[in-house]
Amino acid sequence: MAESTGAADTDGDEGFRDDFVRGFSEYWQSQGRPRTEGRIVGYLLLADREAVSAEEIADGARVSRGSVSQSVRRLREMGFVEMVGAPDSRSRLVAMDEDVWGGFLRNERSYLRRQRDLAASALERLPSLSPPARNRLRNMHDYMSWLDDYHDTLLSHWEEFKAGRDRGEADGGGA
């Protein structure tokens, strides 16, 4: 059996990274989000450093430099990334938390509350709604309230899951 070289392994890694970023962006777009954002999130999930420059994102995600600024702004609003200071420089870098999904769950609450409040406003201000419309809005309101209340339980279970996983890895049984 031929021994693989470091260069071949690097080429395979880069090929898989490109495939991952493409696949992630396709999924992201299928959820109604811009493909460029998905390419950036996919790239950041695999980034070897904690924080990277906009130029590195543009090159690694294969997107335009201008689209990086616009997409990063939206991703910050969604809680997927944050801007951090660069060591020994006045420039800013883009960072993704190691637990971006737990952070997403935490940040989702403001969306749920806005939707709940929107439904409550419609229910209050439109007393002449038909019974089907009133029921749809009541279900919207109650679902958003219920899910918001359940976030504490979800976050607690997520933290317990991670702690158990990490204990397993420390004991030599991790993935």
NUBA-310814 format. One record per residue: residue number from 1; residue in one letter; chain; x, y, z of N, C-alpha, C, O in turn. Coordinates in steps of 0.2 Angstrom, whole numbers, plus 2048, in hexadecimal, padded with zeros to 3 digits. Layout:
N
+-----+---+---+------+------+------+-------+-------+-------+------+------+------+------+------+------+
!   k ! r ! c ! n_c1 ! n_c2 ! n_c3 ! ca_c1 ! ca_c2 ! ca_c3 ! c_c1 ! c_c2 ! c_c3 ! o_c1 ! o_c2 ! o_c3 !
+-----+---+---+------+------+------+-------+-------+-------+------+------+------+------+------+------+
! NUM ! a ! A !    X !    Y !    Z !     X !     Y !     Z !    X !    Y !    Z !    X !    Y !    Z !
...
+-----+---+---+------+------+------+-------+-------+-------+------+------+------+------+------+------+
% end
This chain:
175
+-----+---+---+------+------+------+-------+-------+-------+------+------+------+------+------+------+
!   k ! r ! c ! n_c1 ! n_c2 ! n_c3 ! ca_c1 ! ca_c2 ! ca_c3 ! c_c1 ! c_c2 ! c_c3 ! o_c1 ! o_c2 ! o_c3 !
+-----+---+---+------+------+------+-------+-------+-------+------+------+------+------+------+------+
!   1 ! m ! A !  804 !  7FA !  800 !   800 !   800 !   800 !  804 !  806 !  800 !  809 !  807 !  804 !
!   2 ! a ! A !  803 !  80B !  7FC !   807 !   811 !   7FB !  806 !  815 !  801 !  800 !  816 !  804 !
!   3 ! e ! A !  80B !  819 !  804 !   80A !   81D !   809 !  808 !  824 !  807 !  80B !  826 !  802 !
!   4 ! s ! A !  803 !  827 !  80A !   801 !   82E !   808 !  806 !  833 !  80A !  809 !  832 !  80F !
!   5 ! t ! A !  807 !  838 !  806 !   80B !   83E !   808 !  807 !  843 !  80B !  801 !  843 !  80B !
!   6 ! g ! A !  80B !  847 !  80F !   808 !   84D !   812 !  804 !  851 !  80D !  7FE !  854 !  80F !
!   7 ! a ! A !  807 !  852 !  807 !   803 !   857 !   802 !  7FD !  854 !  800 !  7F8 !  857 !  7FF !
!   8 ! a ! A !  7FD !  84D !  7FF !   7F7 !   84A !   7FD !  7F1 !  84A !  802 !  7EB !  84C !  801 !
!   9 ! d ! A !  7F3 !  84A !  808 !   7EF !   84A !   80E !  7EC !  851 !  80E !  7E6 !  852 !  80F !
!  10 ! t ! A !  7F0 !  856 !  80D !   7EE !   85D !   80D !  7E9 !  85F !  808 !  7E4 !  862 !  809 !
!  11 ! d ! A !  7EB !  85C !  802 !   7E6 !   85D !   7FC !  7DF !  85A !  7FE !  7DA !  85D !  7FC !
!  12 ! g ! A !  7DF !  854 !  801 !   7D9 !   850 !   802 !  7D5 !  854 !  808 !  7CF !  855 !  807 !
!  13 ! d ! A !  7D9 !  857 !  80D !   7D6 !   85B !   812 !  7D3 !  861 !  80F !  7CD !  863 !  810 !
!  14 ! e ! A !  7D6 !  865 !  80A !   7D4 !   86B !   807 !  7CE !  869 !  803 !  7C9 !  86D !  803 !
!  15 ! g ! A !  7CE !  863 !  7FF !   7C8 !   861 !   7FB !  7C2 !  860 !  800 !  7BC !  862 !  7FE !
!  16 ! f ! A !  7C3 !  85D !  805 !   7BD !   85B !   80A !  7BB !  862 !  80D !  7B5 !  863 !  80D !
!  17 ! r ! A !  7BF !  866 !  80F !   7BD !   86D !   811 !  7B9 !  870 !  80C !  7B4 !  873 !  80E !
!  18 ! d ! A !  7BB !  871 !  806 !   7B7 !   874 !   801 !  7B0 !  871 !  800 !  7AB !  874 !  800 !
!  19 ! d ! A !  7B0 !  86A !  800 !   7AA !   866 !   800 !  7A5 !  868 !  806 !  79F !  869 !  805 !
!  20 ! f ! A !  7A8 !  868 !  80C !   7A4 !   86A !   812 !  7A1 !  871 !  811 !  79B !  871 !  813 !
!  21 ! v ! A !  7A5 !  876 !  80F !   7A3 !   87C !   80F !  79D !  87D !  80A !  798 !  880 !  80B !
!  22 ! r ! A !  79E !  879 !  804 !   799 !   879 !   7FF !  793 !  876 !  802 !  78D !  878 !  801 !
!  23 ! g ! A !  793 !  870 !  805 !   78E !   86C !   807 !  78A !  870 !  80D !  784 !  871 !  80D !
!  24 ! f ! A !  78E !  874 !  811 !   78B !   878 !   816 !  787 !  87D !  813 !  781 !  87F !  816 !
!  25 ! s ! A !  78A !  881 !  80E !   787 !   886 !   80B !  780 !  884 !  808 !  77B !  888 !  808 !
!  26 ! e ! A !  780 !  87E !  805 !   77A !   87C !   802 !  774 !  87B !  807 !  76F !  87D !  806 !
!  27 ! y ! A !  776 !  878 !  80C !   771 !   877 !   812 !  76F !  87E !  814 !  769 !  87F !  815 !
!  28 ! w ! A !  773 !  882 !  816 !   772 !   889 !   818 !  76D !  88C !  813 !  768 !  88F !  815 !
!  29 ! q ! A !  76E !  88C !  80D !   76A !   88F !   808 !  763 !  88C !  808 !  75E !  88F !  807 !
!  30 ! s ! A !  763 !  885 !  809 !   75D !   882 !   809 !  758 !  884 !  80E !  752 !  883 !  80E !
!  31 ! q ! A !  75B !  887 !  813 !   757 !   889 !   819 !  755 !  891 !  818 !  753 !  894 !  81D !
!  32 ! g ! A !  756 !  893 !  812 !   754 !   89A !   811 !  759 !  8A0 !  812 !  758 !  8A6 !  812 !
!  33 ! r ! A !  760 !  89E !  813 !   765 !   8A2 !   815 !  769 !  8A3 !  80F !  76A !  89F !  80B !
!  34 ! p ! A !  76D !  8A9 !  80E !   771 !   8AA !   808 !  777 !  8A4 !  808 !  77A !  8A3 !  80D !
!  35 ! r ! A !  778 !  8A2 !  802 !   77E !   89D !   802 !  785 !  89F !  804 !  788 !  89C !  807 !
!  36 ! t ! A !  786 !  8A6 !  803 !   78C !   8A9 !   805 !  78D !  8A8 !  80C !  792 !  8A6 !  80F !
!  37 ! e ! A !  788 !  8AA !  810 !   788 !   8A9 !   817 !  78A !  8A2 !  819 !  78E !  8A0 !  81E !
!  38 ! g ! A !  787 !  89D !  816 !   788 !   896 !   817 !  78F !  894 !  816 !  792 !  890 !  819 !
!  39 ! r ! A !  792 !  897 !  810 !   799 !   895 !   80F !  79E !  898 !  814 !  7A2 !  895 !  816 !
!  40 ! i ! A !  79C !  89E !  817 !   7A0 !   8A1 !   81C !  79F !  89D !  823 !  7A4 !  89C !  826 !
!  41 ! v ! A !  799 !  89B !  825 !   798 !   897 !   82B !  79C !  890 !  82A !  79F !  88E !  82E !
!  42 ! g ! A !  79B !  88D !  824 !   79F !   887 !   823 !  7A6 !  888 !  823 !  7A9 !  883 !  826 !
!  43 ! y ! A !  7A9 !  88D !  821 !   7B0 !   88E !   821 !  7B2 !  88F !  829 !  7B7 !  88C !  82B !
!  44 ! l ! A !  7AE !  893 !  82C !   7B0 !   895 !   833 !  7B0 !  88E !  838 !  7B3 !  88E !  83C !
!  45 ! l ! A !  7AB !  88A !  836 !   7AA !   884 !   83A !  7B1 !  880 !  839 !  7B3 !  87C !  83E !
!  46 ! l ! A !  7B4 !  880 !  834 !   7BB !   87C !   833 !  7C1 !  880 !  834 !  7C6 !  87E !  834 !
!  47 ! a ! A !  7C0 !  887 !  835 !   7C6 !   88B !   836 !  7CB !  889 !  83C !  7C8 !  887 !  841 !
!  48 ! d ! A !  7D1 !  889 !  83A !   7D6 !   886 !   83F !  7D8 !  88B !  844 !  7DB !  889 !  84A !
!  49 ! r ! A !  7D6 !  891 !  843 !   7D8 !   896 !   848 !  7D1 !  899 !  84B !  7CC !  898 !  848 !
!  50 ! e ! A !  7D1 !  89B !  851 !   7CB !   89E !   855 !  7C8 !  8A4 !  851 !  7C2 !  8A5 !  852 !
!  51 ! a ! A !  7CC !  8A8 !  84E !   7CA !   8AE !   84B !  7CE !  8AF !  844 !  7D4 !  8AE !  844 !
!  52 ! v ! A !  7CA !  8B1 !  83F !   7CD !   8B2 !   839 !  7CB !  8B9 !  836 !  7C6 !  8BC !  838 !
!  53 ! s ! A !  7CF !  8BB !  831 !   7CE !   8C1 !   82E !  7C9 !  8C0 !  828 !  7C7 !  8BB !  826 !
!  54 ! a ! A !  7C6 !  8C6 !  826 !   7C1 !   8C6 !   821 !  7C4 !  8C3 !  81A !  7C1 !  8C0 !  816 !
!  55 ! e ! A !  7CB !  8C5 !  819 !   7CE !   8C3 !   813 !  7CF !  8BB !  813 !  7CE !  8B8 !  80E !
!  56 ! e ! A !  7D1 !  8B8 !  819 !   7D1 !   8B1 !   81A !  7CA !  8AE !  819 !  7CA !  8A8 !  816 !
!  57 ! i ! A !  7C5 !  8B1 !  81B !   7BE !   8AE !   81A !  7BD !  8AE !  813 !  7BA !  8A9 !  810 !
!  58 ! a ! A !  7BE !  8B4 !  80F !   7BD !   8B4 !   808 !  7C0 !  8AF !  804 !  7BD !  8AC !  800 !
!  59 ! d ! A !  7C7 !  8AE !  806 !   7CB !   8A9 !   802 !  7C8 !  8A2 !  804 !  7C7 !  89E !  7FF !
!  60 ! g ! A !  7C7 !  8A0 !  80A !   7C6 !   89A !   80D !  7BF !  898 !  80B !  7BD !  892 !  809 !
!  61 ! a ! A !  7BA !  89C !  80B !   7B3 !   89B !   809 !  7B1 !  89C !  802 !  7AC !  89A !  7FF !
!  62 ! r ! A !  7B6 !  89F !  7FE !   7B6 !   8A0 !   7F7 !  7B0 !  8A4 !  7F6 !  7AB !  8A3 !  7F2 !
!  63 ! v ! A !  7B0 !  8AA !  7F9 !   7AB !   8AF !   7F8 !  7AE !  8B6 !  7F7 !  7B4 !  8B7 !  7F9 !
!  64 ! s ! A !  7AB !  8BB !  7F5 !   7AE !   8C2 !   7F4 !  7AF !  8C5 !  7FB !  7AB !  8C4 !  800 !
!  65 ! r ! A !  7B4 !  8C9 !  7FB !   7B5 !   8CD !   801 !  7AF !  8D1 !  803 !  7AE !  8D2 !  809 !
!  66 ! g ! A !  7AC !  8D4 !  7FE !   7A6 !   8D9 !   800 !  7A1 !  8D5 !  803 !  79D !  8D7 !  808 !
!  67 ! s ! A !  7A0 !  8CF !  801 !   79A !   8CB !   804 !  79C !  8C8 !  80B !  797 !  8C7 !  80F !
!  68 ! v ! A !  7A2 !  8C8 !  80C !   7A4 !   8C6 !   813 !  7A2 !  8CB !  818 !  79F !  8C9 !  81D !
!  69 ! s ! A !  7A3 !  8D1 !  817 !   7A1 !   8D6 !   81C !  799 !  8D6 !  81D !  797 !  8D6 !  823 !
!  70 ! q ! A !  795 !  8D6 !  818 !   78E !   8D6 !   818 !  78C !  8CF !  81C !  787 !  8D0 !  820 !
!  71 ! s ! A !  78E !  8CA !  81A !   78C !   8C3 !   81D !  78E !  8C3 !  824 !  78A !  8C1 !  828 !
!  72 ! v ! A !  794 !  8C5 !  826 !   796 !   8C5 !   82D !  792 !  8C9 !  831 !  790 !  8C8 !  837 !
!  73 ! r ! A !  790 !  8CF !  82E !   78B !   8D3 !   832 !  785 !  8D0 !  834 !  782 !  8D0 !  839 !
!  74 ! r ! A !  782 !  8CC !  82F !   77C !   8C8 !   830 !  77D !  8C2 !  835 !  779 !  8C1 !  839 !
!  75 ! l ! A !  783 !  8BF !  834 !   784 !   8B9 !   838 !  786 !  8BC !  840 !  784 !  8B8 !  844 !
!  76 ! r ! A !  788 !  8C2 !  841 !   789 !   8C4 !   847 !  782 !  8C6 !  84A !  781 !  8C4 !  850 !
!  77 ! e ! A !  77D !  8C8 !  847 !   777 !   8C9 !   849 !  773 !  8C3 !  84B !  76F !  8C3 !  850 !
!  78 ! m ! A !  775 !  8BE !  848 !   772 !   8B7 !   849 !  776 !  8B3 !  84F !  773 !  8AE !  851 !
!  79 ! g ! A !  77B !  8B6 !  851 !   77F !   8B3 !   856 !  784 !  8AD !  854 !  786 !  8AA !  858 !
!  80 ! f ! A !  785 !  8AD !  84E !   78A !   8A8 !   84B !  791 !  8AA !  84C !  795 !  8A6 !  84C !
!  81 ! v ! A !  793 !  8B0 !  84B !   79A !   8B3 !   84C !  79A !  8B9 !  850 !  795 !  8BC !  851 !
!  82 ! e ! A !  7A0 !  8BB !  852 !   7A1 !   8C1 !   855 !  7A8 !  8C4 !  852 !  7AC !  8C0 !  850 !
!  83 ! m ! A !  7A9 !  8CA !  853 !   7AF !   8CE !   851 !  7B3 !  8CE !  857 !  7B1 !  8D0 !  85D !
!  84 ! v ! A !  7BA !  8CD !  856 !   7BE !   8CD !   85C !  7C5 !  8D1 !  859 !  7C6 !  8D1 !  853 !
!  85 ! g ! A !  7C8 !  8D4 !  85E !   7CE !   8D8 !   85C !  7D4 !  8D3 !  85A !  7D4 !  8CD !  85D !
!  86 ! a ! A !  7D8 !  8D5 !  855 !   7DD !   8D1 !   853 !  7E3 !  8D3 !  858 !  7E4 !  8D9 !  859 !
!  87 ! p ! A !  7E7 !  8CE !  85A !   7ED !   8D0 !   85E !  7F2 !  8D4 !  85A !  7F3 !  8D3 !  854 !
!  88 ! d ! A !  7F4 !  8D9 !  85D !   7F9 !   8DE !   85B !  7F7 !  8E1 !  854 !  7FB !  8E3 !  850 !
!  89 ! s ! A !  7F0 !  8E3 !  854 !   7EE !   8E6 !   84E !  7E7 !  8EA !  850 !  7E4 !  8E8 !  855 !
!  90 ! r ! A !  7E5 !  8EF !  84C !   7DF !   8F2 !   84E !  7D9 !  8EF !  849 !  7D3 !  8F1 !  84A !
!  91 ! s ! A !  7DB !  8EA !  845 !   7D6 !   8E7 !   841 !  7D2 !  8E2 !  846 !  7D4 !  8E0 !  84B !
!  92 ! r ! A !  7CC !  8E0 !  843 !   7C7 !   8DB !   846 !  7C7 !  8D4 !  842 !  7C8 !  8D4 !  83C !
!  93 ! l ! A !  7C7 !  8CF !  846 !   7C6 !   8C8 !   843 !  7BF !  8C6 !  845 !  7BC !  8C8 !  849 !
!  94 ! v ! A !  7BD !  8C1 !  841 !   7B7 !   8BD !   842 !  7B8 !  8B7 !  845 !  7BC !  8B3 !  844 !
!  95 ! a ! A !  7B4 !  8B6 !  84B !   7B5 !   8B0 !   84F !  7AE !  8AC !  84F !  7A9 !  8AF !  850 !
!  96 ! m ! A !  7AE !  8A6 !  850 !   7A8 !   8A2 !   851 !  7AA !  89E !  857 !  7AF !  89A !  858 !
!  97 ! d ! A !  7A5 !  89E !  85C !   7A5 !   89B !   862 !  7A6 !  893 !  861 !  7A3 !  891 !  85C !
!  98 ! e ! A !  7A9 !  890 !  865 !   7AA !   888 !   864 !  7A3 !  885 !  865 !  7A2 !  880 !  862 !
!  99 ! d ! A !  79E !  888 !  869 !   798 !   886 !   86A !  793 !  88A !  866 !  78E !  88D !  86A !
! 100 ! v ! A !  794 !  88B !  860 !   78F !   890 !   85C !  788 !  88E !  85C !  783 !  892 !  85C !
! 101 ! w ! A !  787 !  887 !  85D !   780 !   885 !   85D !  77C !  886 !  863 !  777 !  888 !  863 !
! 102 ! g ! A !  780 !  885 !  869 !   77D !   887 !   86F !  77C !  88E !  86F !  777 !  891 !  872 !
! 103 ! g ! A !  780 !  892 !  86D !   77F !   89A !   86C !  77A !  89B !  868 !  776 !  8A0 !  86A !
! 104 ! f ! A !  779 !  898 !  862 !   773 !   899 !   85E !  76D !  898 !  862 !  768 !  89B !  861 !
! 105 ! l ! A !  76C !  892 !  866 !   767 !   891 !   86A !  765 !  896 !  86F !  75F !  898 !  870 !
! 106 ! r ! A !  76A !  899 !  872 !   769 !   89F !   877 !  767 !  8A5 !  873 !  762 !  8A8 !  876 !
! 107 ! n ! A !  76A !  8A6 !  86D !   768 !   8AC !   86A !  761 !  8AC !  866 !  75E !  8B1 !  865 !
! 108 ! e ! A !  75F !  8A6 !  865 !   758 !   8A5 !   862 !  752 !  8A8 !  866 !  74D !  8A9 !  863 !
! 109 ! r ! A !  754 !  8A8 !  86C !   74E !   8AB !   871 !  74B !  8B2 !  86F !  745 !  8B3 !  86F !
! 110 ! s ! A !  750 !  8B6 !  86C !   74D !   8BD !   86A !  749 !  8BC !  864 !  744 !  8C0 !  864 !
! 111 ! y ! A !  74A !  8B8 !  860 !   746 !   8B6 !   85A !  73F !  8B4 !  85C !  73A !  8B6 !  85A !
! 112 ! l ! A !  73F !  8AF !  861 !   739 !   8AC !   863 !  735 !  8B1 !  867 !  72F !  8B2 !  866 !
! 113 ! r ! A !  738 !  8B6 !  86B !   734 !   8BB !   86E !  731 !  8C0 !  86A !  72C !  8C2 !  86B !
! 114 ! r ! A !  735 !  8C2 !  864 !   732 !   8C6 !   85F !  72C !  8C4 !  85C !  727 !  8C7 !  85B !
! 115 ! q ! A !  72D !  8BD !  85A !   727 !   8BA !   857 !  721 !  8B9 !  85B !  71B !  8BA !  859 !
! 116 ! r ! A !  722 !  8B8 !  862 !   71D !   8B7 !   867 !  71A !  8BE !  867 !  713 !  8BE !  867 !
! 117 ! d ! A !  71E !  8C3 !  868 !   71B !   8CA !   869 !  717 !  8CC !  863 !  712 !  8D0 !  863 !
! 118 ! l ! A !  719 !  8CA !  85D !   716 !   8CC !   857 !  70F !  8C9 !  857 !  70A !  8CC !  855 !
! 119 ! a ! A !  70F !  8C2 !  858 !   708 !   8BF !   859 !  704 !  8C2 !  85E !  6FE !  8C3 !  85D !
! 120 ! a ! A !  706 !  8C4 !  864 !   702 !   8C7 !   869 !  6FF !  8CD !  867 !  6FA !  8CF !  868 !
! 121 ! s ! A !  704 !  8D1 !  863 !   701 !   8D8 !   861 !  6FB !  8D7 !  85C !  6F6 !  8DA !  85C !
! 122 ! a ! A !  6FC !  8D2 !  857 !   6F7 !   8D1 !   853 !  6F0 !  8CE !  856 !  6EB !  8D1 !  854 !
! 123 ! l ! A !  6F1 !  8CA !  85B !   6EB !   8C8 !   85F !  6E8 !  8CD !  862 !  6E2 !  8CE !  863 !
! 124 ! e ! A !  6EC !  8D2 !  865 !   6E9 !   8D7 !   869 !  6E6 !  8DD !  864 !  6E0 !  8DF !  866 !
! 125 ! r ! A !  6E9 !  8DE !  85F !   6E7 !   8E4 !   85B !  6E2 !  8E2 !  855 !  6DF !  8E7 !  852 !
! 126 ! l ! A !  6E1 !  8DC !  854 !   6DC !   8DA !   84F !  6D7 !  8D5 !  852 !  6D7 !  8CF !  851 !
! 127 ! p ! A !  6D2 !  8D8 !  856 !   6CD !   8D4 !   859 !  6C8 !  8D1 !  854 !  6C5 !  8CC !  856 !
! 128 ! s ! A !  6C8 !  8D3 !  84E !   6C3 !   8D1 !   849 !  6C6 !  8CB !  845 !  6C3 !  8C9 !  840 !
! 129 ! l ! A !  6CC !  8C8 !  847 !   6CF !   8C2 !   843 !  6CA !  8BC !  843 !  6C6 !  8BB !  848 !
! 130 ! s ! A !  6CA !  8B9 !  83E !   6C6 !   8B3 !   83D !  6C8 !  8AE !  842 !  6CE !  8AE !  844 !
! 131 ! p ! A !  6C4 !  8A9 !  844 !   6C7 !   8A4 !   849 !  6CD !  8A0 !  846 !  6D1 !  89F !  84A !
! 132 ! p ! A !  6CD !  89E !  840 !   6D3 !   89B !   83E !  6DA !  89F !  83E !  6DF !  89D !  840 !
! 133 ! a ! A !  6D9 !  8A5 !  83C !   6DF !   8AA !   83D !  6E1 !  8AB !  844 !  6E7 !  8AB !  846 !
! 134 ! r ! A !  6DC !  8AC !  848 !   6DD !   8AD !   850 !  6E1 !  8A6 !  852 !  6E5 !  8A7 !  856 !
! 135 ! n ! A !  6DE !  8A1 !  850 !   6E1 !   89A !   853 !  6E9 !  89A !  850 !  6ED !  897 !  854 !
! 136 ! r ! A !  6EA !  89C !  84A !   6F1 !   89B !   847 !  6F5 !  8A0 !  84B !  6FB !  89E !  84D !
! 137 ! l ! A !  6F3 !  8A6 !  84C !   6F7 !   8AB !   850 !  6F8 !  8A9 !  858 !  6FD !  8A9 !  85A !
! 138 ! r ! A !  6F3 !  8A6 !  85A !   6F3 !   8A3 !   861 !  6F8 !  89E !  862 !  6FC !  89D !  866 !
! 139 ! n ! A !  6F8 !  899 !  85D !   6FD !   894 !   85D !  704 !  897 !  85B !  709 !  894 !  85E !
! 140 ! m ! A !  705 !  89C !  857 !   70B !   89F !   856 !  70E !  8A2 !  85D !  713 !  8A0 !  85F !
! 141 ! h ! A !  70A !  8A5 !  860 !   70C !   8A8 !   866 !  70D !  8A3 !  86C !  713 !  8A4 !  86F !
! 142 ! d ! A !  709 !  89E !  86C !   70A !   899 !   872 !  710 !  895 !  870 !  714 !  893 !  875 !
! 143 ! y ! A !  711 !  893 !  86A !   717 !   88F !   868 !  71E !  893 !  869 !  722 !  890 !  86C !
! 144 ! m ! A !  71E !  899 !  867 !   724 !   89D !   869 !  725 !  89E !  870 !  72B !  89E !  873 !
! 145 ! s ! A !  720 !  89F !  874 !   720 !   89F !   87B !  723 !  899 !  87E !  727 !  898 !  883 !
! 146 ! w ! A !  720 !  893 !  87C !   721 !   88D !   87E !  729 !  88B !  87D !  72C !  889 !  881 !
! 147 ! l ! A !  72B !  88C !  877 !   732 !   88B !   875 !  737 !  88F !  879 !  73C !  88D !  87B !
! 148 ! d ! A !  735 !  896 !  87A !   739 !   89A !   87D !  73A !  897 !  885 !  740 !  897 !  887 !
! 149 ! d ! A !  735 !  895 !  888 !   735 !   892 !   88E !  739 !  88C !  88E !  73D !  88B !  893 !
! 150 ! y ! A !  739 !  888 !  889 !   73C !   882 !   889 !  744 !  882 !  887 !  748 !  87E !  888 !
! 151 ! h ! A !  746 !  888 !  885 !   74D !   889 !   884 !  751 !  888 !  88A !  757 !  885 !  889 !
! 152 ! d ! A !  74F !  88A !  890 !   753 !   889 !   896 !  755 !  881 !  896 !  75A !  87F !  898 !
! 153 ! t ! A !  750 !  87D !  895 !   750 !   876 !   896 !  755 !  873 !  890 !  759 !  86F !  891 !
! 154 ! l ! A !  754 !  876 !  88A !   758 !   874 !   884 !  75F !  875 !  886 !  764 !  871 !  885 !
! 155 ! l ! A !  761 !  87B !  888 !   768 !   87E !   889 !  76B !  879 !  88F !  770 !  878 !  88F !
! 156 ! s ! A !  767 !  878 !  894 !   769 !   874 !   89A !  76B !  86D !  897 !  770 !  86A !  899 !
! 157 ! h ! A !  767 !  86A !  893 !   768 !   863 !   890 !  76E !  863 !  88C !  772 !  85F !  88C !
! 158 ! w ! A !  76F !  869 !  888 !   775 !   869 !   883 !  77B !  869 !  888 !  780 !  866 !  886 !
! 159 ! e ! A !  77B !  86D !  88D !   781 !   86E !   891 !  783 !  867 !  894 !  788 !  865 !  895 !
! 160 ! e ! A !  77E !  864 !  897 !   77F !   85D !   89A !  781 !  858 !  895 !  786 !  854 !  896 !
! 161 ! f ! A !  77F !  858 !  88F !   781 !   854 !   889 !  789 !  855 !  888 !  78C !  851 !  888 !
! 162 ! k ! A !  78A !  85C !  887 !   791 !   85E !   886 !  796 !  85B !  88B !  79B !  859 !  88A !
! 163 ! a ! A !  794 !  85C !  892 !   798 !   85A !   897 !  799 !  853 !  897 !  79E !  850 !  899 !
! 164 ! g ! A !  794 !  84F !  896 !   794 !   848 !   896 !  799 !  846 !  890 !  79D !  841 !  891 !
! 165 ! r ! A !  798 !  849 !  88A !   79D !   847 !   885 !  7A4 !  849 !  886 !  7A8 !  845 !  885 !
! 166 ! d ! A !  7A5 !  84E !  889 !   7AC !   850 !   88B !  7AF !  84C !  890 !  7B5 !  84A !  890 !
! 167 ! r ! A !  7AB !  849 !  895 !   7AD !   845 !   89A !  7AF !  83E !  897 !  7B4 !  83B !  898 !
! 168 ! g ! A !  7AB !  83C !  892 !   7AC !   836 !   88E !  7B3 !  837 !  88A !  7B7 !  832 !  88A !
! 169 ! e ! A !  7B4 !  83C !  887 !   7BA !   83E !   883 !  7C0 !  83E !  888 !  7C6 !  83B !  886 !
! 170 ! a ! A !  7BF !  840 !  88E !   7C5 !   841 !   893 !  7C7 !  839 !  895 !  7CC !  838 !  897 !
! 171 ! d ! A !  7C2 !  835 !  895 !   7C3 !   82E !   897 !  7C5 !  82A !  892 !  7C6 !  824 !  892 !
! 172 ! g ! A !  7C6 !  82D !  88C !   7C9 !   829 !   886 !  7C3 !  826 !  882 !  7C5 !  822 !  87D !
! 173 ! g ! A !  7BD !  828 !  882 !   7B8 !   825 !   87E !  7B4 !  82A !  87A !  7AF !  829 !  877 !
! 174 ! g ! A !  7B7 !  830 !  878 !   7B4 !   835 !   874 !  7B4 !  833 !  86D !  7B7 !  82E !  86A !
! 175 ! a ! A !  7B0 !  837 !  869 !   7B0 !   836 !   862 !  7B6 !  839 !  85E !  7B6 !  839 !  858 !
+-----+---+---+------+------+------+-------+-------+-------+------+------+------+------+------+------+
% end
